[in-house]
Amino acid sequence: DLDKRLCHARKTWVEAKEKDIVFGKDQKWADVEADETTFDRMDLGNKAPDPKNPVVWEQWCGIVQRGHPETLVLSRLSPRESAKRAPGPGAIRKVEWTPLAKKWLQDKKVILHTDSAKSYKTRVPGVLHDKVVHGKKRVKVKGQWKWKSGTQVVDRAWKFLKDRLTINQNAKVGSSLLRAKLRSAQYQYWYRNQDMWVASGTLCEWLMTKFIKKPSQ
């Protein structure tokens, strides 16, 4: 239907344009936030490889520069299966965070704000890490130490995306439709401060140039 086509069109745009994102290009030591979240879970039941851990998760990592919603990048993770009663798959693993940090942040001279998960402690050249404890960071204001929210931007981004996702039997863990819907929500987040009609027009024109060969001049 039309909604699915729009989601897939936006997904194509986002996955192409996301490659051009550069953190910290407009300033040195820009503030960048990183976090992971889950969008859905599925109990595999007797089809699970390990009966004790039958639940699989749709978990993604997000990185965004403060003040620049158009820099939100998303990466799908591969968390371990969990027990039925587990509240989630756990924090991002070091084996997954390290290549993401090197790809997007290495030598960019940014200040990285994350929660206190050990995986984020990976040392990356050109990155200063300001870890957050329970969603807050400790900063010095007029000679006094105070707690200040640390990952509020990416937290709001997660809420924005989840508010625009509809999880059903067709859009579920591992499905291409769920990924398309998530990328579509990412597209909306990028352009949330712009005229969406203009953005959609640019998207349509871009798609036309991809699928229709222009006549020779």
BELFENDA-V276267 format. One line per field, one symbol per residue. ss: DSSP state (@ for helix, = for strand, . for the rest). psi: psi as a letter, one per 20 degrees, with the letter a starting at -180 (. if undefined). burial: b if it has 24 or more other C-alpha atoms within 12 Angstrom, else e. A space follows every 10 residues. Layout:
# BELFENDA-V276267
ss->???
psi->???
burial->???
This chain:
# BELFENDA-V276267
ss->.@@@@@@@@@ @@@@@@@@@@ .........= ========== ===.@@@... ....====== =====..=== ======.... .=........ ...@@@@@@@ @@@@.....= ====...@@@ @.....==== =.=..===== =..======. .@@@@@@@@@ @@@....... .....@@@@@ @@@@@@@@@@ .....@@@@@ @@@@@@@@@@ @......
psi->ahgghgghgh gggghghhhi poqjhiqqlq ppqqrqrqir qpoiciipho himipqqnpq pqpqppinhi joqqpprmqq qrrhjpirir rqqhhhgghg ghghipjimq opprajphhi ippppjpppn qpoljqqpqp oliqpqpqph khghghgggg ghhjpopahh napiqhhghg hghghgghgg khjrohgggh ghgggghghh ippqqq.
burial->eeeeebbbbb bbbbbeebee bbbbeeeebb bbbbbbbbbb bbbeeeeeee eebbbbbbbb bbbbbbebbb bbbbbbbbbb bbbeeeebbb bbbeebbeeb beebbbebbb bbbbbbbebb bbebeebbbb bbeebebeee eeeeeeeebb bbbbbebbee bbeebebeee bbbbeebbbb bbbbbbbbbb beeeeeeeee eebeeeeeee eeeeeee
